[in-house]
Amino acid sequence: MESEFLGWLRPRLAPHPQLRLGPGDDAALLRLVREHECAVTIDLLSDGVDFELGTVSPRRIGHKALAVNLSDLAAMAAEPLAAVVALLLPREGAGELDRELYLGMIPLAEKFGLCIAGGDVNCWDGKLAISVTAFGQITARGALFRSGAKSGDKIVVTGEFGGSILGRHLDVEPRVREALHLQANATLHAGIDCSDGLSRDLWQLCEASGCGAIVDLDKIPIAAAAHELNRQRNDGMTPLDHALADGEDFELIMAVPMEEAERLERTQPLLESACGGTRLTVIGEFIAERRFWSRDEAGVMQPLIPRGFEHVGWSKPPYKVFGE
Ligand SMILES: [Mg+2]
């Protein structure tokens, strides 16, 4: 990092008990707790793919770039520890943009006790790209994997789904407190965060666990934004379709033993603001058969096709479509 930017940045970063040395040397130094595993995750966001720089404030982009990493740490039930940030800036206006991006990240980092340990900034003739790598500490209860769902477990989700494009996809609220509270106080078998679409991410969890699922369509918590999107776009997608496929909800999807799931839904432990203030909903169950079903209010089942965001460069969908 250039010294002028460092001089601006350093006083804005709060001290952190595990950060021995922050930005300014050749590398940062973190004090790690012995025996605890460290979760590492990275995301790369770019102008034109994940946001439109001309239409969104850089602070919101900075917020999102860090928040999506925090969401991945939450999905592993990791306590946020540190992040390093790589910025590739368009040459014009670079001096303003780097500061604004950091001003979007810093409040979120403070909220979740994560230190920004360092980073790099470069300019070029292309569009903005921002990549954040985040580190998290696994607690004594261990990490939460995608691979632990068992037949008979309930599908439990935080929050609401659909229509994130109307704003939530930028103003991401990572479910860190929710995940840590549940991992410490409940029995969870598996978890994933919803980035690519509820049906698609649920199916990824099934694939990793070697099981299938039945989704109760009338139980899915549909966000008001999904209804709004349905009104705005006359494209044949219902609010439920949006909830199942839109993605970037950044909610948690978990496999929870049946009785535990019923208890969580009844007691709603996450409604306490210290635990995130989020509602938990049971939206179906995992089954041994590796198939994916929807079930309506009358109990009628139909094959459910996982839909959601397709990553550029994937030659084929990462799921198997049954019944075709
Ligand atoms: Mg994820």
Residues whose N, C-alpha, C, O or C-beta is under 5 A from the ligand:
A	BS01	MG	D72 D193
